[in-house]
Amino acid sequence: MSTTTTGPVARDVATEDVPGPRDRLGRPLRDLRISVIETCNYRCPYCMPEGATPEEGPLDATRRLDFDAIEAVARSAVRLGARKLRLTGGEPLLRRGLEQLVARLAAIPGVEDLALTTNGSLLAAKARSLREAGLHRLTISLDALDPGLFAQLSGGRGRLGDVLAGIAAAEDAGFGPLKFNVVVQRGVNEGEVLPLLERFRGSGHVVRFIEYMDVGSCNGWRREAVVPSVELRDRIAARWPLRARGRSYRGEVADRYQYLDGQGEIGFVSSVTAPFCGDCHRARLSADGRLHTCLFASSGYDLKPALDDGAPALDAAIAQAWLGRGDRYSELRSDATPPAGAPVRRRIEMFYIGG
């Protein structure tokens, strides 16, 4: 495998001439992940196992942010420097009228990238309307192509055919390239890595392999279940030689590789074995209006009082939360192994704040 780096030179977002506050590590706010709903129609064991619910219980309409509030937070984040918005969940396509929100967010001056992450099960009926509403990009979670294993990994609730139909609908609607997120667990779906790549090589779409992470507290995470990205990369390169690419910008989470035969690109997200906290410029908005400054956060900042007080108060609340941010959980996890019997720090579940 060649390790020659080509492609765009990464920009240093920490020193770019962009508006807005810097956190305690000098990182700007550039990316807001918006969880539009906390529920999901799947029960993936690594994210939302059967029986898992937010501590506070499922949200009702009075506790979940409406579209006016979500748009207000998004506009505030953009005023503070954010340029990317991503809609997540739960499963975001369960939120009624989502296309209306997409259109409102797409119209915000300064938004350069508007994306959505979905399990794809409902996409066949939604892809065209999302595209027409102004959605730029789609990322689809797809952990297996074997129908039986796919059903197992969705907690017995998913059908592979629904997702494949959603992919076809997204292509027909003009989305591309699509990104596919694959969470790889040792002894579970390692055997799906090469078939997934075989399926999408040459399609223009990008498959990204994500190390199994200890997000939240309900997924029974064990380090032994992590398949390091470098191991996957070498396994793939033995079949299809790869060349490393430069990142499009500093803070991009995936290490990008090209097939030497020109059949496309793949990526690796290595939060466990190669943390990238130092370049992280993402904030997350939960469906109930809390701002979380780290995927591994144990708490968030309630923005509802500031929402009631208007745009200046909202800008100030988000800026204050960001200025106090010093999160670097993945780096700290890698620096030391907690002693046996040490208490486990509670973390917000991923399905509550989005991936």
C-alpha positions in Angstrom: 0.0 0.0 0.0 1.3 3.4 -0.9 1.3 6.1 1.8 1.9 9.0 -0.6 -0.5 11.8 0.4 -2.3 13.7 -2.4 -5.3 15.9 -2.7 -6.2 19.2 -1.0 -4.1 20.6 1.7 -6.0 20.7 5.0 -6.9 24.2 6.3 -6.2 25.1 9.9 -9.7 26.0 11.1 -8.3 27.2 14.4 -6.6 30.1 12.7 -9.0 30.8 9.9 -10.4 34.3 9.6 -13.9 33.2 10.6 -16.3 34.9 13.1 -17.2 33.5 16.5 -15.8 32.3 19.7 -12.9 29.9 20.3 -13.1 27.3 23.0 -10.4 26.8 25.6 -8.3 24.8 23.2 -8.7 27.4 20.4 -11.2 25.5 18.4 -14.0 27.4 16.6 -17.6 26.4 16.2 -18.0 25.3 12.6 -20.4 22.4 12.6 -23.8 22.0 14.3 -25.4 18.5 14.6 -29.2 18.8 15.2 -31.1 15.9 16.6 -34.7 16.5 15.4 -36.1 13.4 17.2 -34.8 11.1 19.9 -36.7 8.0 18.8 -35.8 5.4 16.2 -37.5 2.5 14.4 -34.3 0.4 14.9 -32.8 -1.0 18.0 -29.1 -1.3 17.0 -27.2 -2.8 20.0 -24.3 -0.4 19.8 -26.5 2.7 19.8 -30.1 2.1 21.1 -30.5 -1.4 22.4 -33.9 -2.8 23.0 -35.3 -1.2 26.2 -33.1 1.8 26.1 -34.7 5.2 26.5 -33.5 8.6 27.6 -33.3 8.9 31.4 -36.1 11.5 31.3 -38.3 9.2 29.2 -39.4 9.8 25.6 -40.2 13.4 24.7 -43.6 14.6 23.9 -44.5 17.5 21.6 -44.3 20.0 24.4 -40.7 19.1 25.2 -39.3 18.5 21.7 -38.1 21.7 20.0 -40.4 22.9 17.2 -39.0 24.0 13.9 -39.1 27.7 14.8 -36.7 27.0 17.8 -34.5 24.7 15.7 -34.1 27.4 13.1 -33.4 30.0 15.7 -30.6 27.9 17.2 -29.2 27.1 13.7 -29.2 30.8 12.8 -27.4 31.7 16.0 -24.8 29.0 15.4 -24.2 30.3 11.9 -23.8 33.9 13.3 -21.1 32.4 15.6 -19.2 30.8 12.8 -20.9 27.4 12.0 -21.0 26.6 8.3 -22.2 23.0 8.4 -25.6 21.8 9.6 -26.4 18.1 9.9 -29.8 16.6 10.8 -29.7 13.5 13.0 -31.7 11.6 15.5 -32.7 9.0 16.6 -34.0 8.5 13.1 -34.6 11.9 11.6 -37.0 10.7 9.0 -39.5 9.9 11.7 -40.0 13.6 12.3 -43.1 14.8 10.6 -42.7 17.6 8.1 -38.9 17.3 8.0 -38.8 18.7 4.5 -40.2 22.0 5.9 -37.3 22.3 8.3 -34.8 21.4 5.6 -36.1 24.2 3.4 -35.8 26.7 6.3 -32.3 25.7 7.1 -31.2 25.7 3.5 -32.3 29.3 3.2 -30.0 30.5 6.1 -27.3 32.8 4.6 -23.8 31.3 5.4 -24.8 27.6 5.5 -22.4 25.9 3.1 -23.3 22.3 3.8 -26.7 20.9 4.9 -26.6 17.1 5.4 -28.7 14.4 7.0 -27.7 11.0 8.5 -30.3 8.3 8.3 -30.7 4.5 8.6 -32.3 4.6 5.2 -35.3 2.6 6.0 -37.8 5.4 5.2 -35.7 7.1 2.5 -37.5 5.6 -0.5 -40.5 7.8 0.1 -38.6 10.9 1.2 -35.5 11.2 -1.0 -36.9 13.4 -3.7 -38.8 15.7 -1.4 -35.7 16.2 0.7 -33.7 17.0 -2.4 -36.3 19.5 -3.6 -36.4 21.1 -0.2 -32.7 21.9 -0.4 -30.8 19.1 1.3 -27.3 18.9 0.0 -26.0 15.5 1.2 -27.0 12.2 2.7 -25.2 9.7 4.9 -26.7 6.3 5.4 -25.8 3.9 8.2 -25.3 0.4 6.7 -23.5 -2.2 8.8 -24.1 -5.3 6.7 -25.3 -6.5 3.3 -26.2 -10.0 4.5 -30.0 -9.7 5.1 -30.0 -11.9 8.3 -27.1 -10.1 9.9 -28.6 -6.8 8.9 -31.8 -7.7 10.7 -29.8 -8.8 13.7 -27.8 -5.6 13.8 -31.0 -3.5 13.7 -32.4 -5.3 16.7 -34.7 -7.4 14.5 -36.5 -4.4 13.1 -34.8 -3.6 9.9 -35.1 -5.0 6.4 -32.2 -4.7 4.0 -34.5 -4.3 1.0 -36.0 -1.1 2.4 -32.5 0.5 2.7 -31.5 -0.6 -0.7 -34.7 0.9 -2.1 -33.8 4.1 -0.2 -30.4 4.2 -1.8 -31.8 3.8 -5.3 -34.3 6.6 -4.6 -31.6 8.9 -3.3 -29.6 8.2 -6.5 -32.6 8.9 -8.7 -33.2 12.1 -6.8 -29.8 13.4 -7.6 -28.0 12.8 -4.3 -24.3 11.9 -4.8 -21.9 10.9 -3.8 -23.7 9.2 -0.9 -21.7 8.3 2.2 -22.2 5.0 4.0 -21.2 4.7 7.7 -20.3 1.2 8.8 -19.6 0.5 12.5 -17.3 -2.5 12.6 -17.4 -4.8 15.7 -15.0 -7.7 16.1 -16.6 -11.0 15.7 -19.9 -9.4 14.6 -19.7 -7.9 11.1 -16.0 -8.0 10.2 -16.9 -10.3 7.3 -19.1 -7.6 5.7 -16.2 -5.2 5.1 -15.1 -6.5 1.7 -18.6 -7.2 0.4 -19.7 -3.7 1.2 -16.7 -2.3 -0.7 -17.3 -4.7 -3.6 -20.9 -3.4 -3.8 -20.0 0.3 -3.9 -16.6 0.3 -5.7 -16.9 2.4 -8.8 -20.3 3.8 -7.9 -18.9 7.2 -6.8 -20.2 6.6 -3.3 -17.9 6.6 -0.2 -17.9 3.8 2.4 -16.5 4.9 5.8 -15.6 2.4 8.5 -16.1 3.7 12.1 -14.4 2.2 15.1 -17.0 0.9 17.6 -17.1 3.7 20.3 -18.1 3.9 23.9 -20.8 6.5 23.3 -23.4 6.6 26.1 -23.6 3.9 28.8 -26.1 1.4 27.6 -24.3 -0.4 24.7 -22.0 -2.7 26.8 -18.9 -1.4 25.0 -15.7 -3.4 25.3 -12.4 -2.3 23.9 -11.8 -5.9 22.7 -14.7 -5.4 20.3 -13.0 -2.6 18.5 -11.4 -3.4 15.2 -8.6 -0.7 14.7 -8.8 1.2 11.5 -5.2 0.4 10.6 -6.1 -3.3 10.7 -9.1 -2.8 8.4 -7.0 -0.6 6.1 -4.3 -3.3 5.7 -6.9 -6.0 5.1 -8.6 -3.9 2.4 -5.3 -2.9 0.8 -4.3 -6.5 0.5 -7.3 -6.9 -1.8 -7.4 -3.5 -3.5 -4.2 -1.4 -3.1 -4.9 2.1 -1.6 -3.3 5.5 -1.6 -3.7 7.9 1.3 -5.4 11.3 0.5 -5.0 14.6 2.3 -8.0 15.7 4.4 -10.2 18.3 2.8 -10.0 20.5 5.9 -8.5 20.3 9.3 -11.1 18.8 11.7 -12.4 16.3 9.1 -13.1 13.1 11.1 -12.3 10.6 8.4 -8.9 9.5 7.1 -9.4 9.3 3.3 -8.0 6.7 0.9 -8.2 6.2 -2.8 -8.2 2.9 -4.7 -5.1 2.8 -6.8 -7.2 1.5 -9.7 -9.3 4.6 -9.7 -12.5 3.0 -8.4 -13.2 5.6 -5.8 -12.6 6.5 -2.2 -13.1 5.0 1.3 -12.6 6.5 4.8 -11.8 5.5 8.3 -13.1 7.2 11.5 -10.7 6.2 14.3 -12.0 7.9 17.4 -10.7 5.1 19.7 -7.2 4.3 18.3 -6.4 7.7 16.8 -8.4 10.5 18.6 -9.0 13.8 16.8 -10.3 15.9 19.7 -7.7 18.6 19.1 -9.4 19.5 15.8 -13.0 18.9 16.8 -15.3 21.9 16.0 -18.7 20.2 16.4 -21.6 21.0 18.7 -24.7 19.0 19.1 -28.3 20.1 19.7 -30.6 17.5 21.3 -34.2 17.3 20.5 -35.2 18.9 23.8 -33.0 22.0 23.3 -29.8 21.2 25.0 -26.4 22.1 23.5 -23.8 19.4 23.9 -20.2 20.2 23.2 -18.9 16.6 22.9 -20.3 13.3 21.6 -19.2 11.9 25.0 -20.7 14.6 27.1 -22.3 13.8 30.4 -24.5 16.9 30.4 -25.7 19.8 28.2 -26.6 23.4 28.3 -30.4 24.1 28.3 -31.0 26.7 25.5 -34.8 27.0 26.1 -34.6 30.0 28.5 -32.4 31.9 26.0 -34.8 30.9 23.1 -37.5 32.7 25.0 -35.4 35.8 25.4 -34.6 36.3 21.7 -31.6 36.1 19.3 -29.1 38.2 21.3 -29.6 36.1 24.4 -29.4 32.9 22.4 -26.1 34.0 20.7 -24.7 34.8 24.2 -25.8 31.4 25.6 -24.2 29.4 22.8 -21.0 31.5 22.8 -20.7 31.1 26.6 -21.1 27.4 26.4 -18.5 27.2 23.6 -16.0 29.5 25.3 -16.0 27.2 28.3 -15.5 24.0 26.2 -12.5 22.0 27.0 -13.7 18.5 25.9 -11.2 16.0 24.8 -12.7 12.7 26.0 -11.2 10.4 23.3 -7.7 11.7 23.9 -8.1 11.2 27.7 -9.5 7.7 27.1 -6.4 6.9 25.2 -4.0 8.4 27.7 -4.8 6.1 30.5 -6.8 3.0 31.3 -9.1 3.5 34.4 -8.2 1.3 37.3 -10.4 -1.8 37.9 -13.5 -1.0 39.8 -13.4 2.7 39.0 -16.8 4.3 38.6 -18.0 4.7 35.0 -18.7 8.3 34.1 -22.3 8.7 32.9 -22.5 9.8 29.3 -25.5 11.0 27.2 -26.7 8.2 24.9 -25.9 8.7 21.2 -29.5 8.3 20.1 -30.3 11.3 22.2 -27.8 13.8 20.8 -27.1 12.3 17.4 -23.9 10.8 16.0 
